[in-house]
Amino acid sequence: MRIRLIHLGMLAPEALHRAYVGLAEAQGEQDVPILLLARSAAHLSLGAAQGPAAELDRSACERLKIPLVQRALGGGLVWVDPGQLSYFFIFPPATRVRRAPELFALMAPWVIAVHAYFGLKVEARGGHDFWCQGCKIGGTGAATIRHSLVLGGSFILEAQWASFVECVAAPSAGFRTWLLEALQEGLCSWLPLLGRVVSPEAVLEACPALLRAAGWDVVLPTAPTETEQRAMVQAELEDVDWNQPARRRVPAGIKLKAGAFLTERDWPDGHWLRVWTENGALRRVAGSAWPAEQAGRLIGLLQPDSVRLGEQLREVVGKEASLWGERLLETAVWAD
């Protein structure tokens, strides 16, 4: 299949998102697919259906001067920074690729090949993610813009999570501490896995040959036309509305990766509960009703309808086991 490869270099946050929106809006139904590559200054990217007040700490965003963009693509809250090389596949109707899983299946071999070229063995999972050595190394989001299907993701060359964690709406300092630990462990980047820095320029240099090796025919023009440039400048993004009524995408917390969630609730009686679940089991638990050393009894146990979890709760909190079983059920998220 033919494809145009366009590289736009380093862009301001809004310019990054205007770029793929404008390119998609400028394509005719018979035009050749595009692969857009670009980097951006640090910012937060909200999914198309998310509200900022539900997901973010506004004062932290303003204090750290972290821009916020409401993107056109689906998915959850995403952190973008200069340590990432973003990619966007733009497929007009003539390709007959109309659904995100179809486009993911087409582009995944190239993403896997790019990682492999630099020494990372990566696999595609779930029709939207990439994993390496037991941790997530990339995700994607998609949307139809005008009549083109757009799917975006990034090569995470180096991850810096501290500012992201500060900006996420959090009920406690402990929640932020766990969130940082979970991200550092469960979402990996190239630097720690390879033990060396890979520059965005090196990835860009390798891209054309790897596209051809994956079966793509890279064609001209490889720069935006004048019409496309105008469309990129004029592309409209949704205004960020902090007063927009919205529910948090994950009630009481955040999705860490596929099958993994961090949540925390407190109650009028002064008690609180923090839960990290992964693959349908308790990865880590803390609460005000038991000492920290007792929480280890619950780790690895399955969701609250399991007999063993009920038994362990009785060992930990005695006659209040039923109450804390209900609170655990209310707080934890066990599956996507």
C-alpha positions in Angstrom: 0.0 0.0 0.0 1.2 3.5 -0.8 1.8 6.0 2.0 3.1 9.6 2.3 5.6 10.1 5.2 5.5 13.6 6.6 7.8 14.8 9.4 7.0 18.2 11.0 9.7 18.3 13.7 9.1 19.9 17.1 5.6 21.5 17.5 3.8 23.5 20.1 1.1 21.3 21.9 -1.9 22.7 20.0 0.0 22.7 16.7 0.6 19.0 17.1 -3.1 18.2 17.4 -4.1 20.7 14.7 -1.6 19.0 12.4 -3.3 15.6 12.2 -6.8 17.2 12.4 -6.0 19.6 9.5 -4.3 16.9 7.4 -7.3 14.6 7.8 -9.7 17.4 6.9 -7.7 18.3 3.8 -7.8 14.8 2.3 -10.0 13.8 -0.5 -11.7 10.5 -0.6 -9.2 9.1 -3.1 -6.0 10.5 -1.6 -3.1 8.4 -0.5 -2.7 7.5 3.3 -0.4 9.6 5.4 2.0 8.8 8.2 2.7 12.0 10.2 5.6 12.1 12.6 6.2 14.9 15.0 7.4 15.8 18.5 5.9 18.3 21.0 6.6 20.3 24.1 5.3 18.8 27.3 1.5 18.8 27.7 -1.6 16.9 28.8 -3.9 15.5 26.2 -7.5 14.7 27.1 -9.5 12.1 25.2 -12.4 13.4 23.1 -15.0 12.4 25.7 -13.2 13.5 28.9 -13.8 16.6 31.1 -10.7 18.3 32.6 -12.2 19.0 36.0 -13.0 15.3 36.6 -9.5 14.1 35.7 -7.0 16.9 36.6 -5.9 19.2 39.4 -6.3 22.6 37.9 -4.1 24.4 40.4 -1.3 22.0 39.7 -1.6 22.4 36.0 -1.5 26.1 36.3 1.4 26.1 38.9 3.5 23.9 36.7 2.4 25.7 33.5 1.5 22.5 31.8 -0.7 23.1 28.7 -3.9 21.1 28.3 -5.3 20.1 24.9 -8.6 18.4 24.2 -7.7 16.1 21.4 -10.0 14.7 18.7 -8.8 11.1 19.2 -10.4 8.7 21.6 -8.9 7.1 24.7 -8.0 8.4 28.1 -5.7 11.1 29.6 -2.2 11.0 27.9 1.1 12.7 28.8 3.1 13.9 25.9 6.6 15.3 26.2 9.8 15.8 24.1 11.0 12.3 25.0 8.3 10.9 22.7 8.1 10.7 18.9 4.4 10.9 18.0 2.9 9.2 14.9 -0.5 9.5 13.3 -1.8 7.3 10.5 -4.4 9.1 8.3 -6.4 6.8 6.0 -8.9 8.3 3.5 -12.0 6.2 2.4 -10.3 4.8 -0.7 -8.2 2.6 1.4 -11.4 0.8 2.6 -9.9 0.8 6.1 -12.8 2.1 8.2 -12.4 0.7 11.7 -9.6 1.4 14.2 -8.8 -2.3 14.8 -8.2 -2.8 11.0 -5.8 0.2 10.9 -4.0 -1.0 14.0 -3.5 -4.4 12.4 -2.0 -2.7 9.4 0.4 -0.4 11.2 1.4 -2.7 14.1 4.1 -4.6 12.1 5.8 -1.3 11.3 5.7 -0.2 15.0 7.1 -3.6 16.0 9.8 -3.4 13.4 10.9 0.1 14.6 11.3 -1.2 18.1 13.1 -4.3 16.9 15.5 -2.3 14.8 16.8 -0.7 18.0 16.8 -3.9 20.0 13.4 -4.1 21.6 11.1 -7.1 21.1 7.6 -5.8 21.2 4.2 -7.4 20.7 0.8 -6.0 19.9 -2.0 -6.5 22.4 -5.7 -5.9 22.6 -5.9 -4.2 19.2 -4.6 -0.9 20.5 -1.4 -1.4 22.7 2.2 -2.5 22.5 4.0 -4.4 25.2 7.7 -5.2 25.9 9.2 -7.3 28.6 6.0 -7.5 30.6 5.1 -3.8 30.5 3.2 -1.4 28.2 5.5 0.6 25.9 2.9 2.3 23.8 -0.8 2.8 23.2 -3.0 4.2 20.5 -6.2 6.2 20.1 -8.4 6.7 17.0 -11.2 8.7 15.5 -12.8 9.5 12.2 -12.1 13.1 11.2 -14.1 14.4 8.3 -14.0 11.2 6.2 -10.5 9.9 7.1 -9.7 7.4 9.8 -6.9 8.7 12.1 -5.0 6.5 14.5 -2.2 8.0 16.7 0.4 6.8 19.2 4.0 7.5 20.1 7.4 5.9 20.5 8.2 6.6 24.2 12.0 7.0 24.0 12.3 8.5 27.5 9.6 8.8 30.1 9.3 11.6 32.7 6.2 11.0 34.7 6.6 13.4 37.7 4.7 16.4 36.2 2.0 14.2 34.9 1.5 12.7 38.4 1.3 16.2 39.9 -1.4 17.2 37.5 -3.7 14.2 37.9 -6.7 14.8 40.3 -5.7 12.8 43.4 -7.4 12.4 46.8 -4.2 12.1 48.7 -0.4 12.3 48.6 -0.3 8.6 49.0 -2.3 8.2 45.8 0.2 10.2 43.9 3.1 8.2 45.3 1.5 5.0 44.3 0.6 6.4 40.9 4.2 7.4 40.2 5.5 4.0 41.3 2.9 2.2 39.1 3.7 4.3 36.0 7.5 3.8 36.5 6.9 0.0 36.8 4.1 -0.7 34.4 4.7 1.8 31.5 8.2 1.5 30.1 10.3 3.6 27.8 13.2 2.8 25.6 15.9 4.3 27.8 15.8 1.9 30.8 15.2 -1.1 28.6 18.1 -0.4 26.3 20.4 1.2 28.7 21.1 3.9 26.2 19.6 7.0 24.7 18.0 6.7 21.2 17.4 10.1 19.6 14.2 11.0 17.7 16.5 11.8 14.8 17.8 8.2 14.7 14.2 6.8 14.7 13.2 9.2 11.9 16.2 8.2 9.8 15.2 4.5 10.1 11.5 5.0 9.4 11.4 5.1 5.5 13.4 1.8 5.1 11.4 0.1 7.8 8.1 1.2 6.2 9.3 -0.3 2.9 10.4 -3.5 4.7 6.9 -3.7 6.2 5.3 -3.6 2.8 4.6 0.1 2.4 5.4 2.1 -0.7 6.6 5.6 0.4 5.6 8.2 -2.1 5.9 11.9 -2.7 5.1 14.6 -1.7 6.6 14.0 1.8 5.8 17.6 2.9 2.4 19.1 3.4 0.9 20.9 0.3 -0.1 24.5 0.6 -3.7 23.4 1.0 -2.8 21.0 3.8 -0.7 23.7 5.5 -3.7 26.1 5.5 -5.9 23.3 6.9 -3.4 22.6 9.7 -3.4 26.2 10.7 -7.1 26.6 10.5 -8.0 23.3 12.2 -10.3 23.8 15.2 -9.8 22.0 18.5 -12.4 21.6 21.3 -12.0 24.4 23.9 -10.8 23.2 27.3 -13.8 23.8 29.6 -13.0 23.4 33.3 -16.6 23.9 34.1 -17.8 21.1 31.8 -19.9 18.6 33.8 -18.2 15.2 33.4 -17.6 12.0 35.2 -14.2 10.7 35.8 -13.4 8.0 33.2 -12.4 5.6 36.0 -14.5 6.4 39.1 -12.4 7.3 42.0 -9.1 6.9 40.2 -7.2 6.2 37.0 -6.5 3.5 34.5 -2.8 2.6 34.5 -2.8 0.3 31.5 -5.0 -2.5 30.2 -6.4 -4.4 33.1 -4.7 -2.2 35.8 -6.3 0.5 37.9 -5.5 2.7 40.9 -8.5 4.0 42.9 -9.1 5.6 46.3 -12.2 6.5 48.3 -12.9 8.0 51.7 -16.1 7.9 53.8 -17.9 10.3 56.2 -16.7 8.2 59.2 -13.1 9.2 58.4 -12.0 5.9 56.9 -10.3 5.6 53.5 -9.2 2.8 51.1 -6.7 2.8 48.3 -6.5 -0.1 45.8 -4.2 -1.0 43.0 -5.7 -3.9 40.9 -4.1 -5.7 38.0 -5.5 -8.6 35.9 -8.5 -9.0 38.2 -6.5 -9.3 41.4 -5.3 -7.1 44.2 -1.8 -5.8 43.5 -1.6 -3.5 46.5 -4.0 -2.3 49.1 -3.9 0.3 51.9 -6.6 1.4 54.3 -7.3 3.2 57.5 -8.9 0.1 59.1 -5.8 -2.1 59.4 -2.0 -1.6 59.9 0.2 -1.6 56.8 1.7 -5.0 57.5 -1.8 -6.6 57.5 -2.4 -5.5 53.9 -0.1 -8.1 52.6 -2.7 -10.8 53.4 -4.9 -9.3 50.6 -2.3 -9.0 47.8 -2.9 -11.4 44.9 -6.4 -12.2 45.9 -9.2 -12.0 43.4 -12.3 -9.7 43.4 -14.6 -9.5 46.3 -16.9 -12.5 45.4 -14.0 -14.9 46.1 -14.2 -17.0 49.2 -10.6 -16.5 50.1 -10.7 -12.8 50.0 -13.7 -12.8 52.4 -11.7 -15.1 54.8 -8.7 -12.8 54.7 -10.8 -9.7 55.4 -12.2 -11.5 58.5 -8.6 -12.1 59.6 -7.7 -8.4 59.0 -10.8 -6.5 60.2 -12.8 -9.1 62.1 -16.5 -8.4 62.4 -16.2 -5.4 60.0 -15.2 -7.8 57.1 -18.6 -7.4 55.4 -18.4 -3.6 55.5 -14.9 -3.5 54.1 -15.8 -6.1 51.5 -18.5 -3.7 50.3 -16.1 -0.8 50.4 -13.5 -2.8 48.4 -16.2 -3.6 45.9 -17.2 0.0 45.7 -13.6 1.3 45.3 -11.8 -1.2 43.1 -12.0 -1.6 39.4 -11.3 -5.2 38.3 -11.4 -5.2 34.5 -11.6 -3.0 31.5 
